[in-house]
Amino acid sequence: MVSAGSRDILHIDLDAFFASVEQLRDPSLKGKPVIVGGDPAGRGVVAAASYEARQYGVRAAMPTAQAKRLCPHAVFVRGSHGVYGEYSARFFDILDTYSPLVEPVSLDEGYMDLTGCDRLHRGPAERTAERIRQHIRDELGLIASIGMGTNKLIAKVASGQAKPDGFLHVPPGQERDFLAPLAVGCIPGIGPKGQKQLQRLGIRTVGQLCALSLKQLERHFGDWGVALYHRSRGRHDSPVHRSEEPAKSISRETTLQRDSLDRAFLSATLSHLTEKAGAQLRKENLFARGVTLKLRFRDFTTITRSCTFNAPTHNDHLLFESIGKLFTRAYRERVPVRLVGVALTHLTPHRMAQKDLFTDSNPERWDRLYKSIDRLRGRYGFNTILRAQSLRTAPRRRGNVLSRKISSKAS
Ligand SMILES: [Mg+2]
């Protein structure tokens, strides 16, 4: 019997996500060892490895050169992060259809609370979990492993044990027995350093850890010891948090050196601010579905104007198109402007709020363009490359003063 108040928590984790997406995009890579990240000759690290490459000992975060030694015939690919973001969005779209309580952890893993959803899905949670795996396979062509238990800790460890391509359910009451034979490193929060500390006490398995009293653990490790005591028994009470918008908005504004009536100059400044905000948006892997324009006049009256779009975007030219329209409508050349600002709003990690495939026939092309812009700026400075609109009045912008005065708010 399931005890009262027991929960059904799933941890859903895509197997070898980046590498699997690369194999989907290029079927000739199917069945081959694929390593995503860095140039094998360079100093990068492995971002992801296909299961075929893992058989040779290749792991994420390993120096690429070492991976090359372990698996010389591996196919190295640079990685296509815009595409991963799209697959991730579709992955979470699928999860969202099974429960209102989905908590993304990273691009390819998340928790879901299915408690009380039995009737909704006409069957026990185990069957729903298998249905989710099938759904992901049919719709995305990707393999997910799922762990299920009474809390997030158990679900997470179970999905790790279920890999690859598996499902593992730890029934209520069996948490401790399930964990006992496993190595302590399987418990989130016990990294390589913690494992070494425990090894010095002769502890390798979770079961051995359970043999220590709360007092002993606290004496050895303080607060961490107390956490270990509970975790080793499979106790964990953090709920599944509903996915929330990660940031309310990303805004950039600047007080002009001199109040201005110059429409072209104000527009160029807004374009520059939009580029700044857009760069931050992409850095945070987000998309905006709205923009807000802010104008403060010499008399300190302030107006804001907002609009939203159908599909979220992180492309500067689309963001500025809306800012520019708002500005054209709002600005009357009577009172000098003292401050201008832009805010990107309705932020989301998902590109497609609606499956609107017609707004931009080739979003990847733009992704590639903005990625290379961001890379150049990372290397040579933000103003290395600017939109023509941002440059139009460059001589009057008084050099770098503007960019230094730009403040970052709420980002
Ligand atoms: Mg994964």
Residues whose N, C-alpha, C, O or C-beta is under 5 A from the ligand:
A	BS01	MG	D13 L14 D15 A16 F17 D108
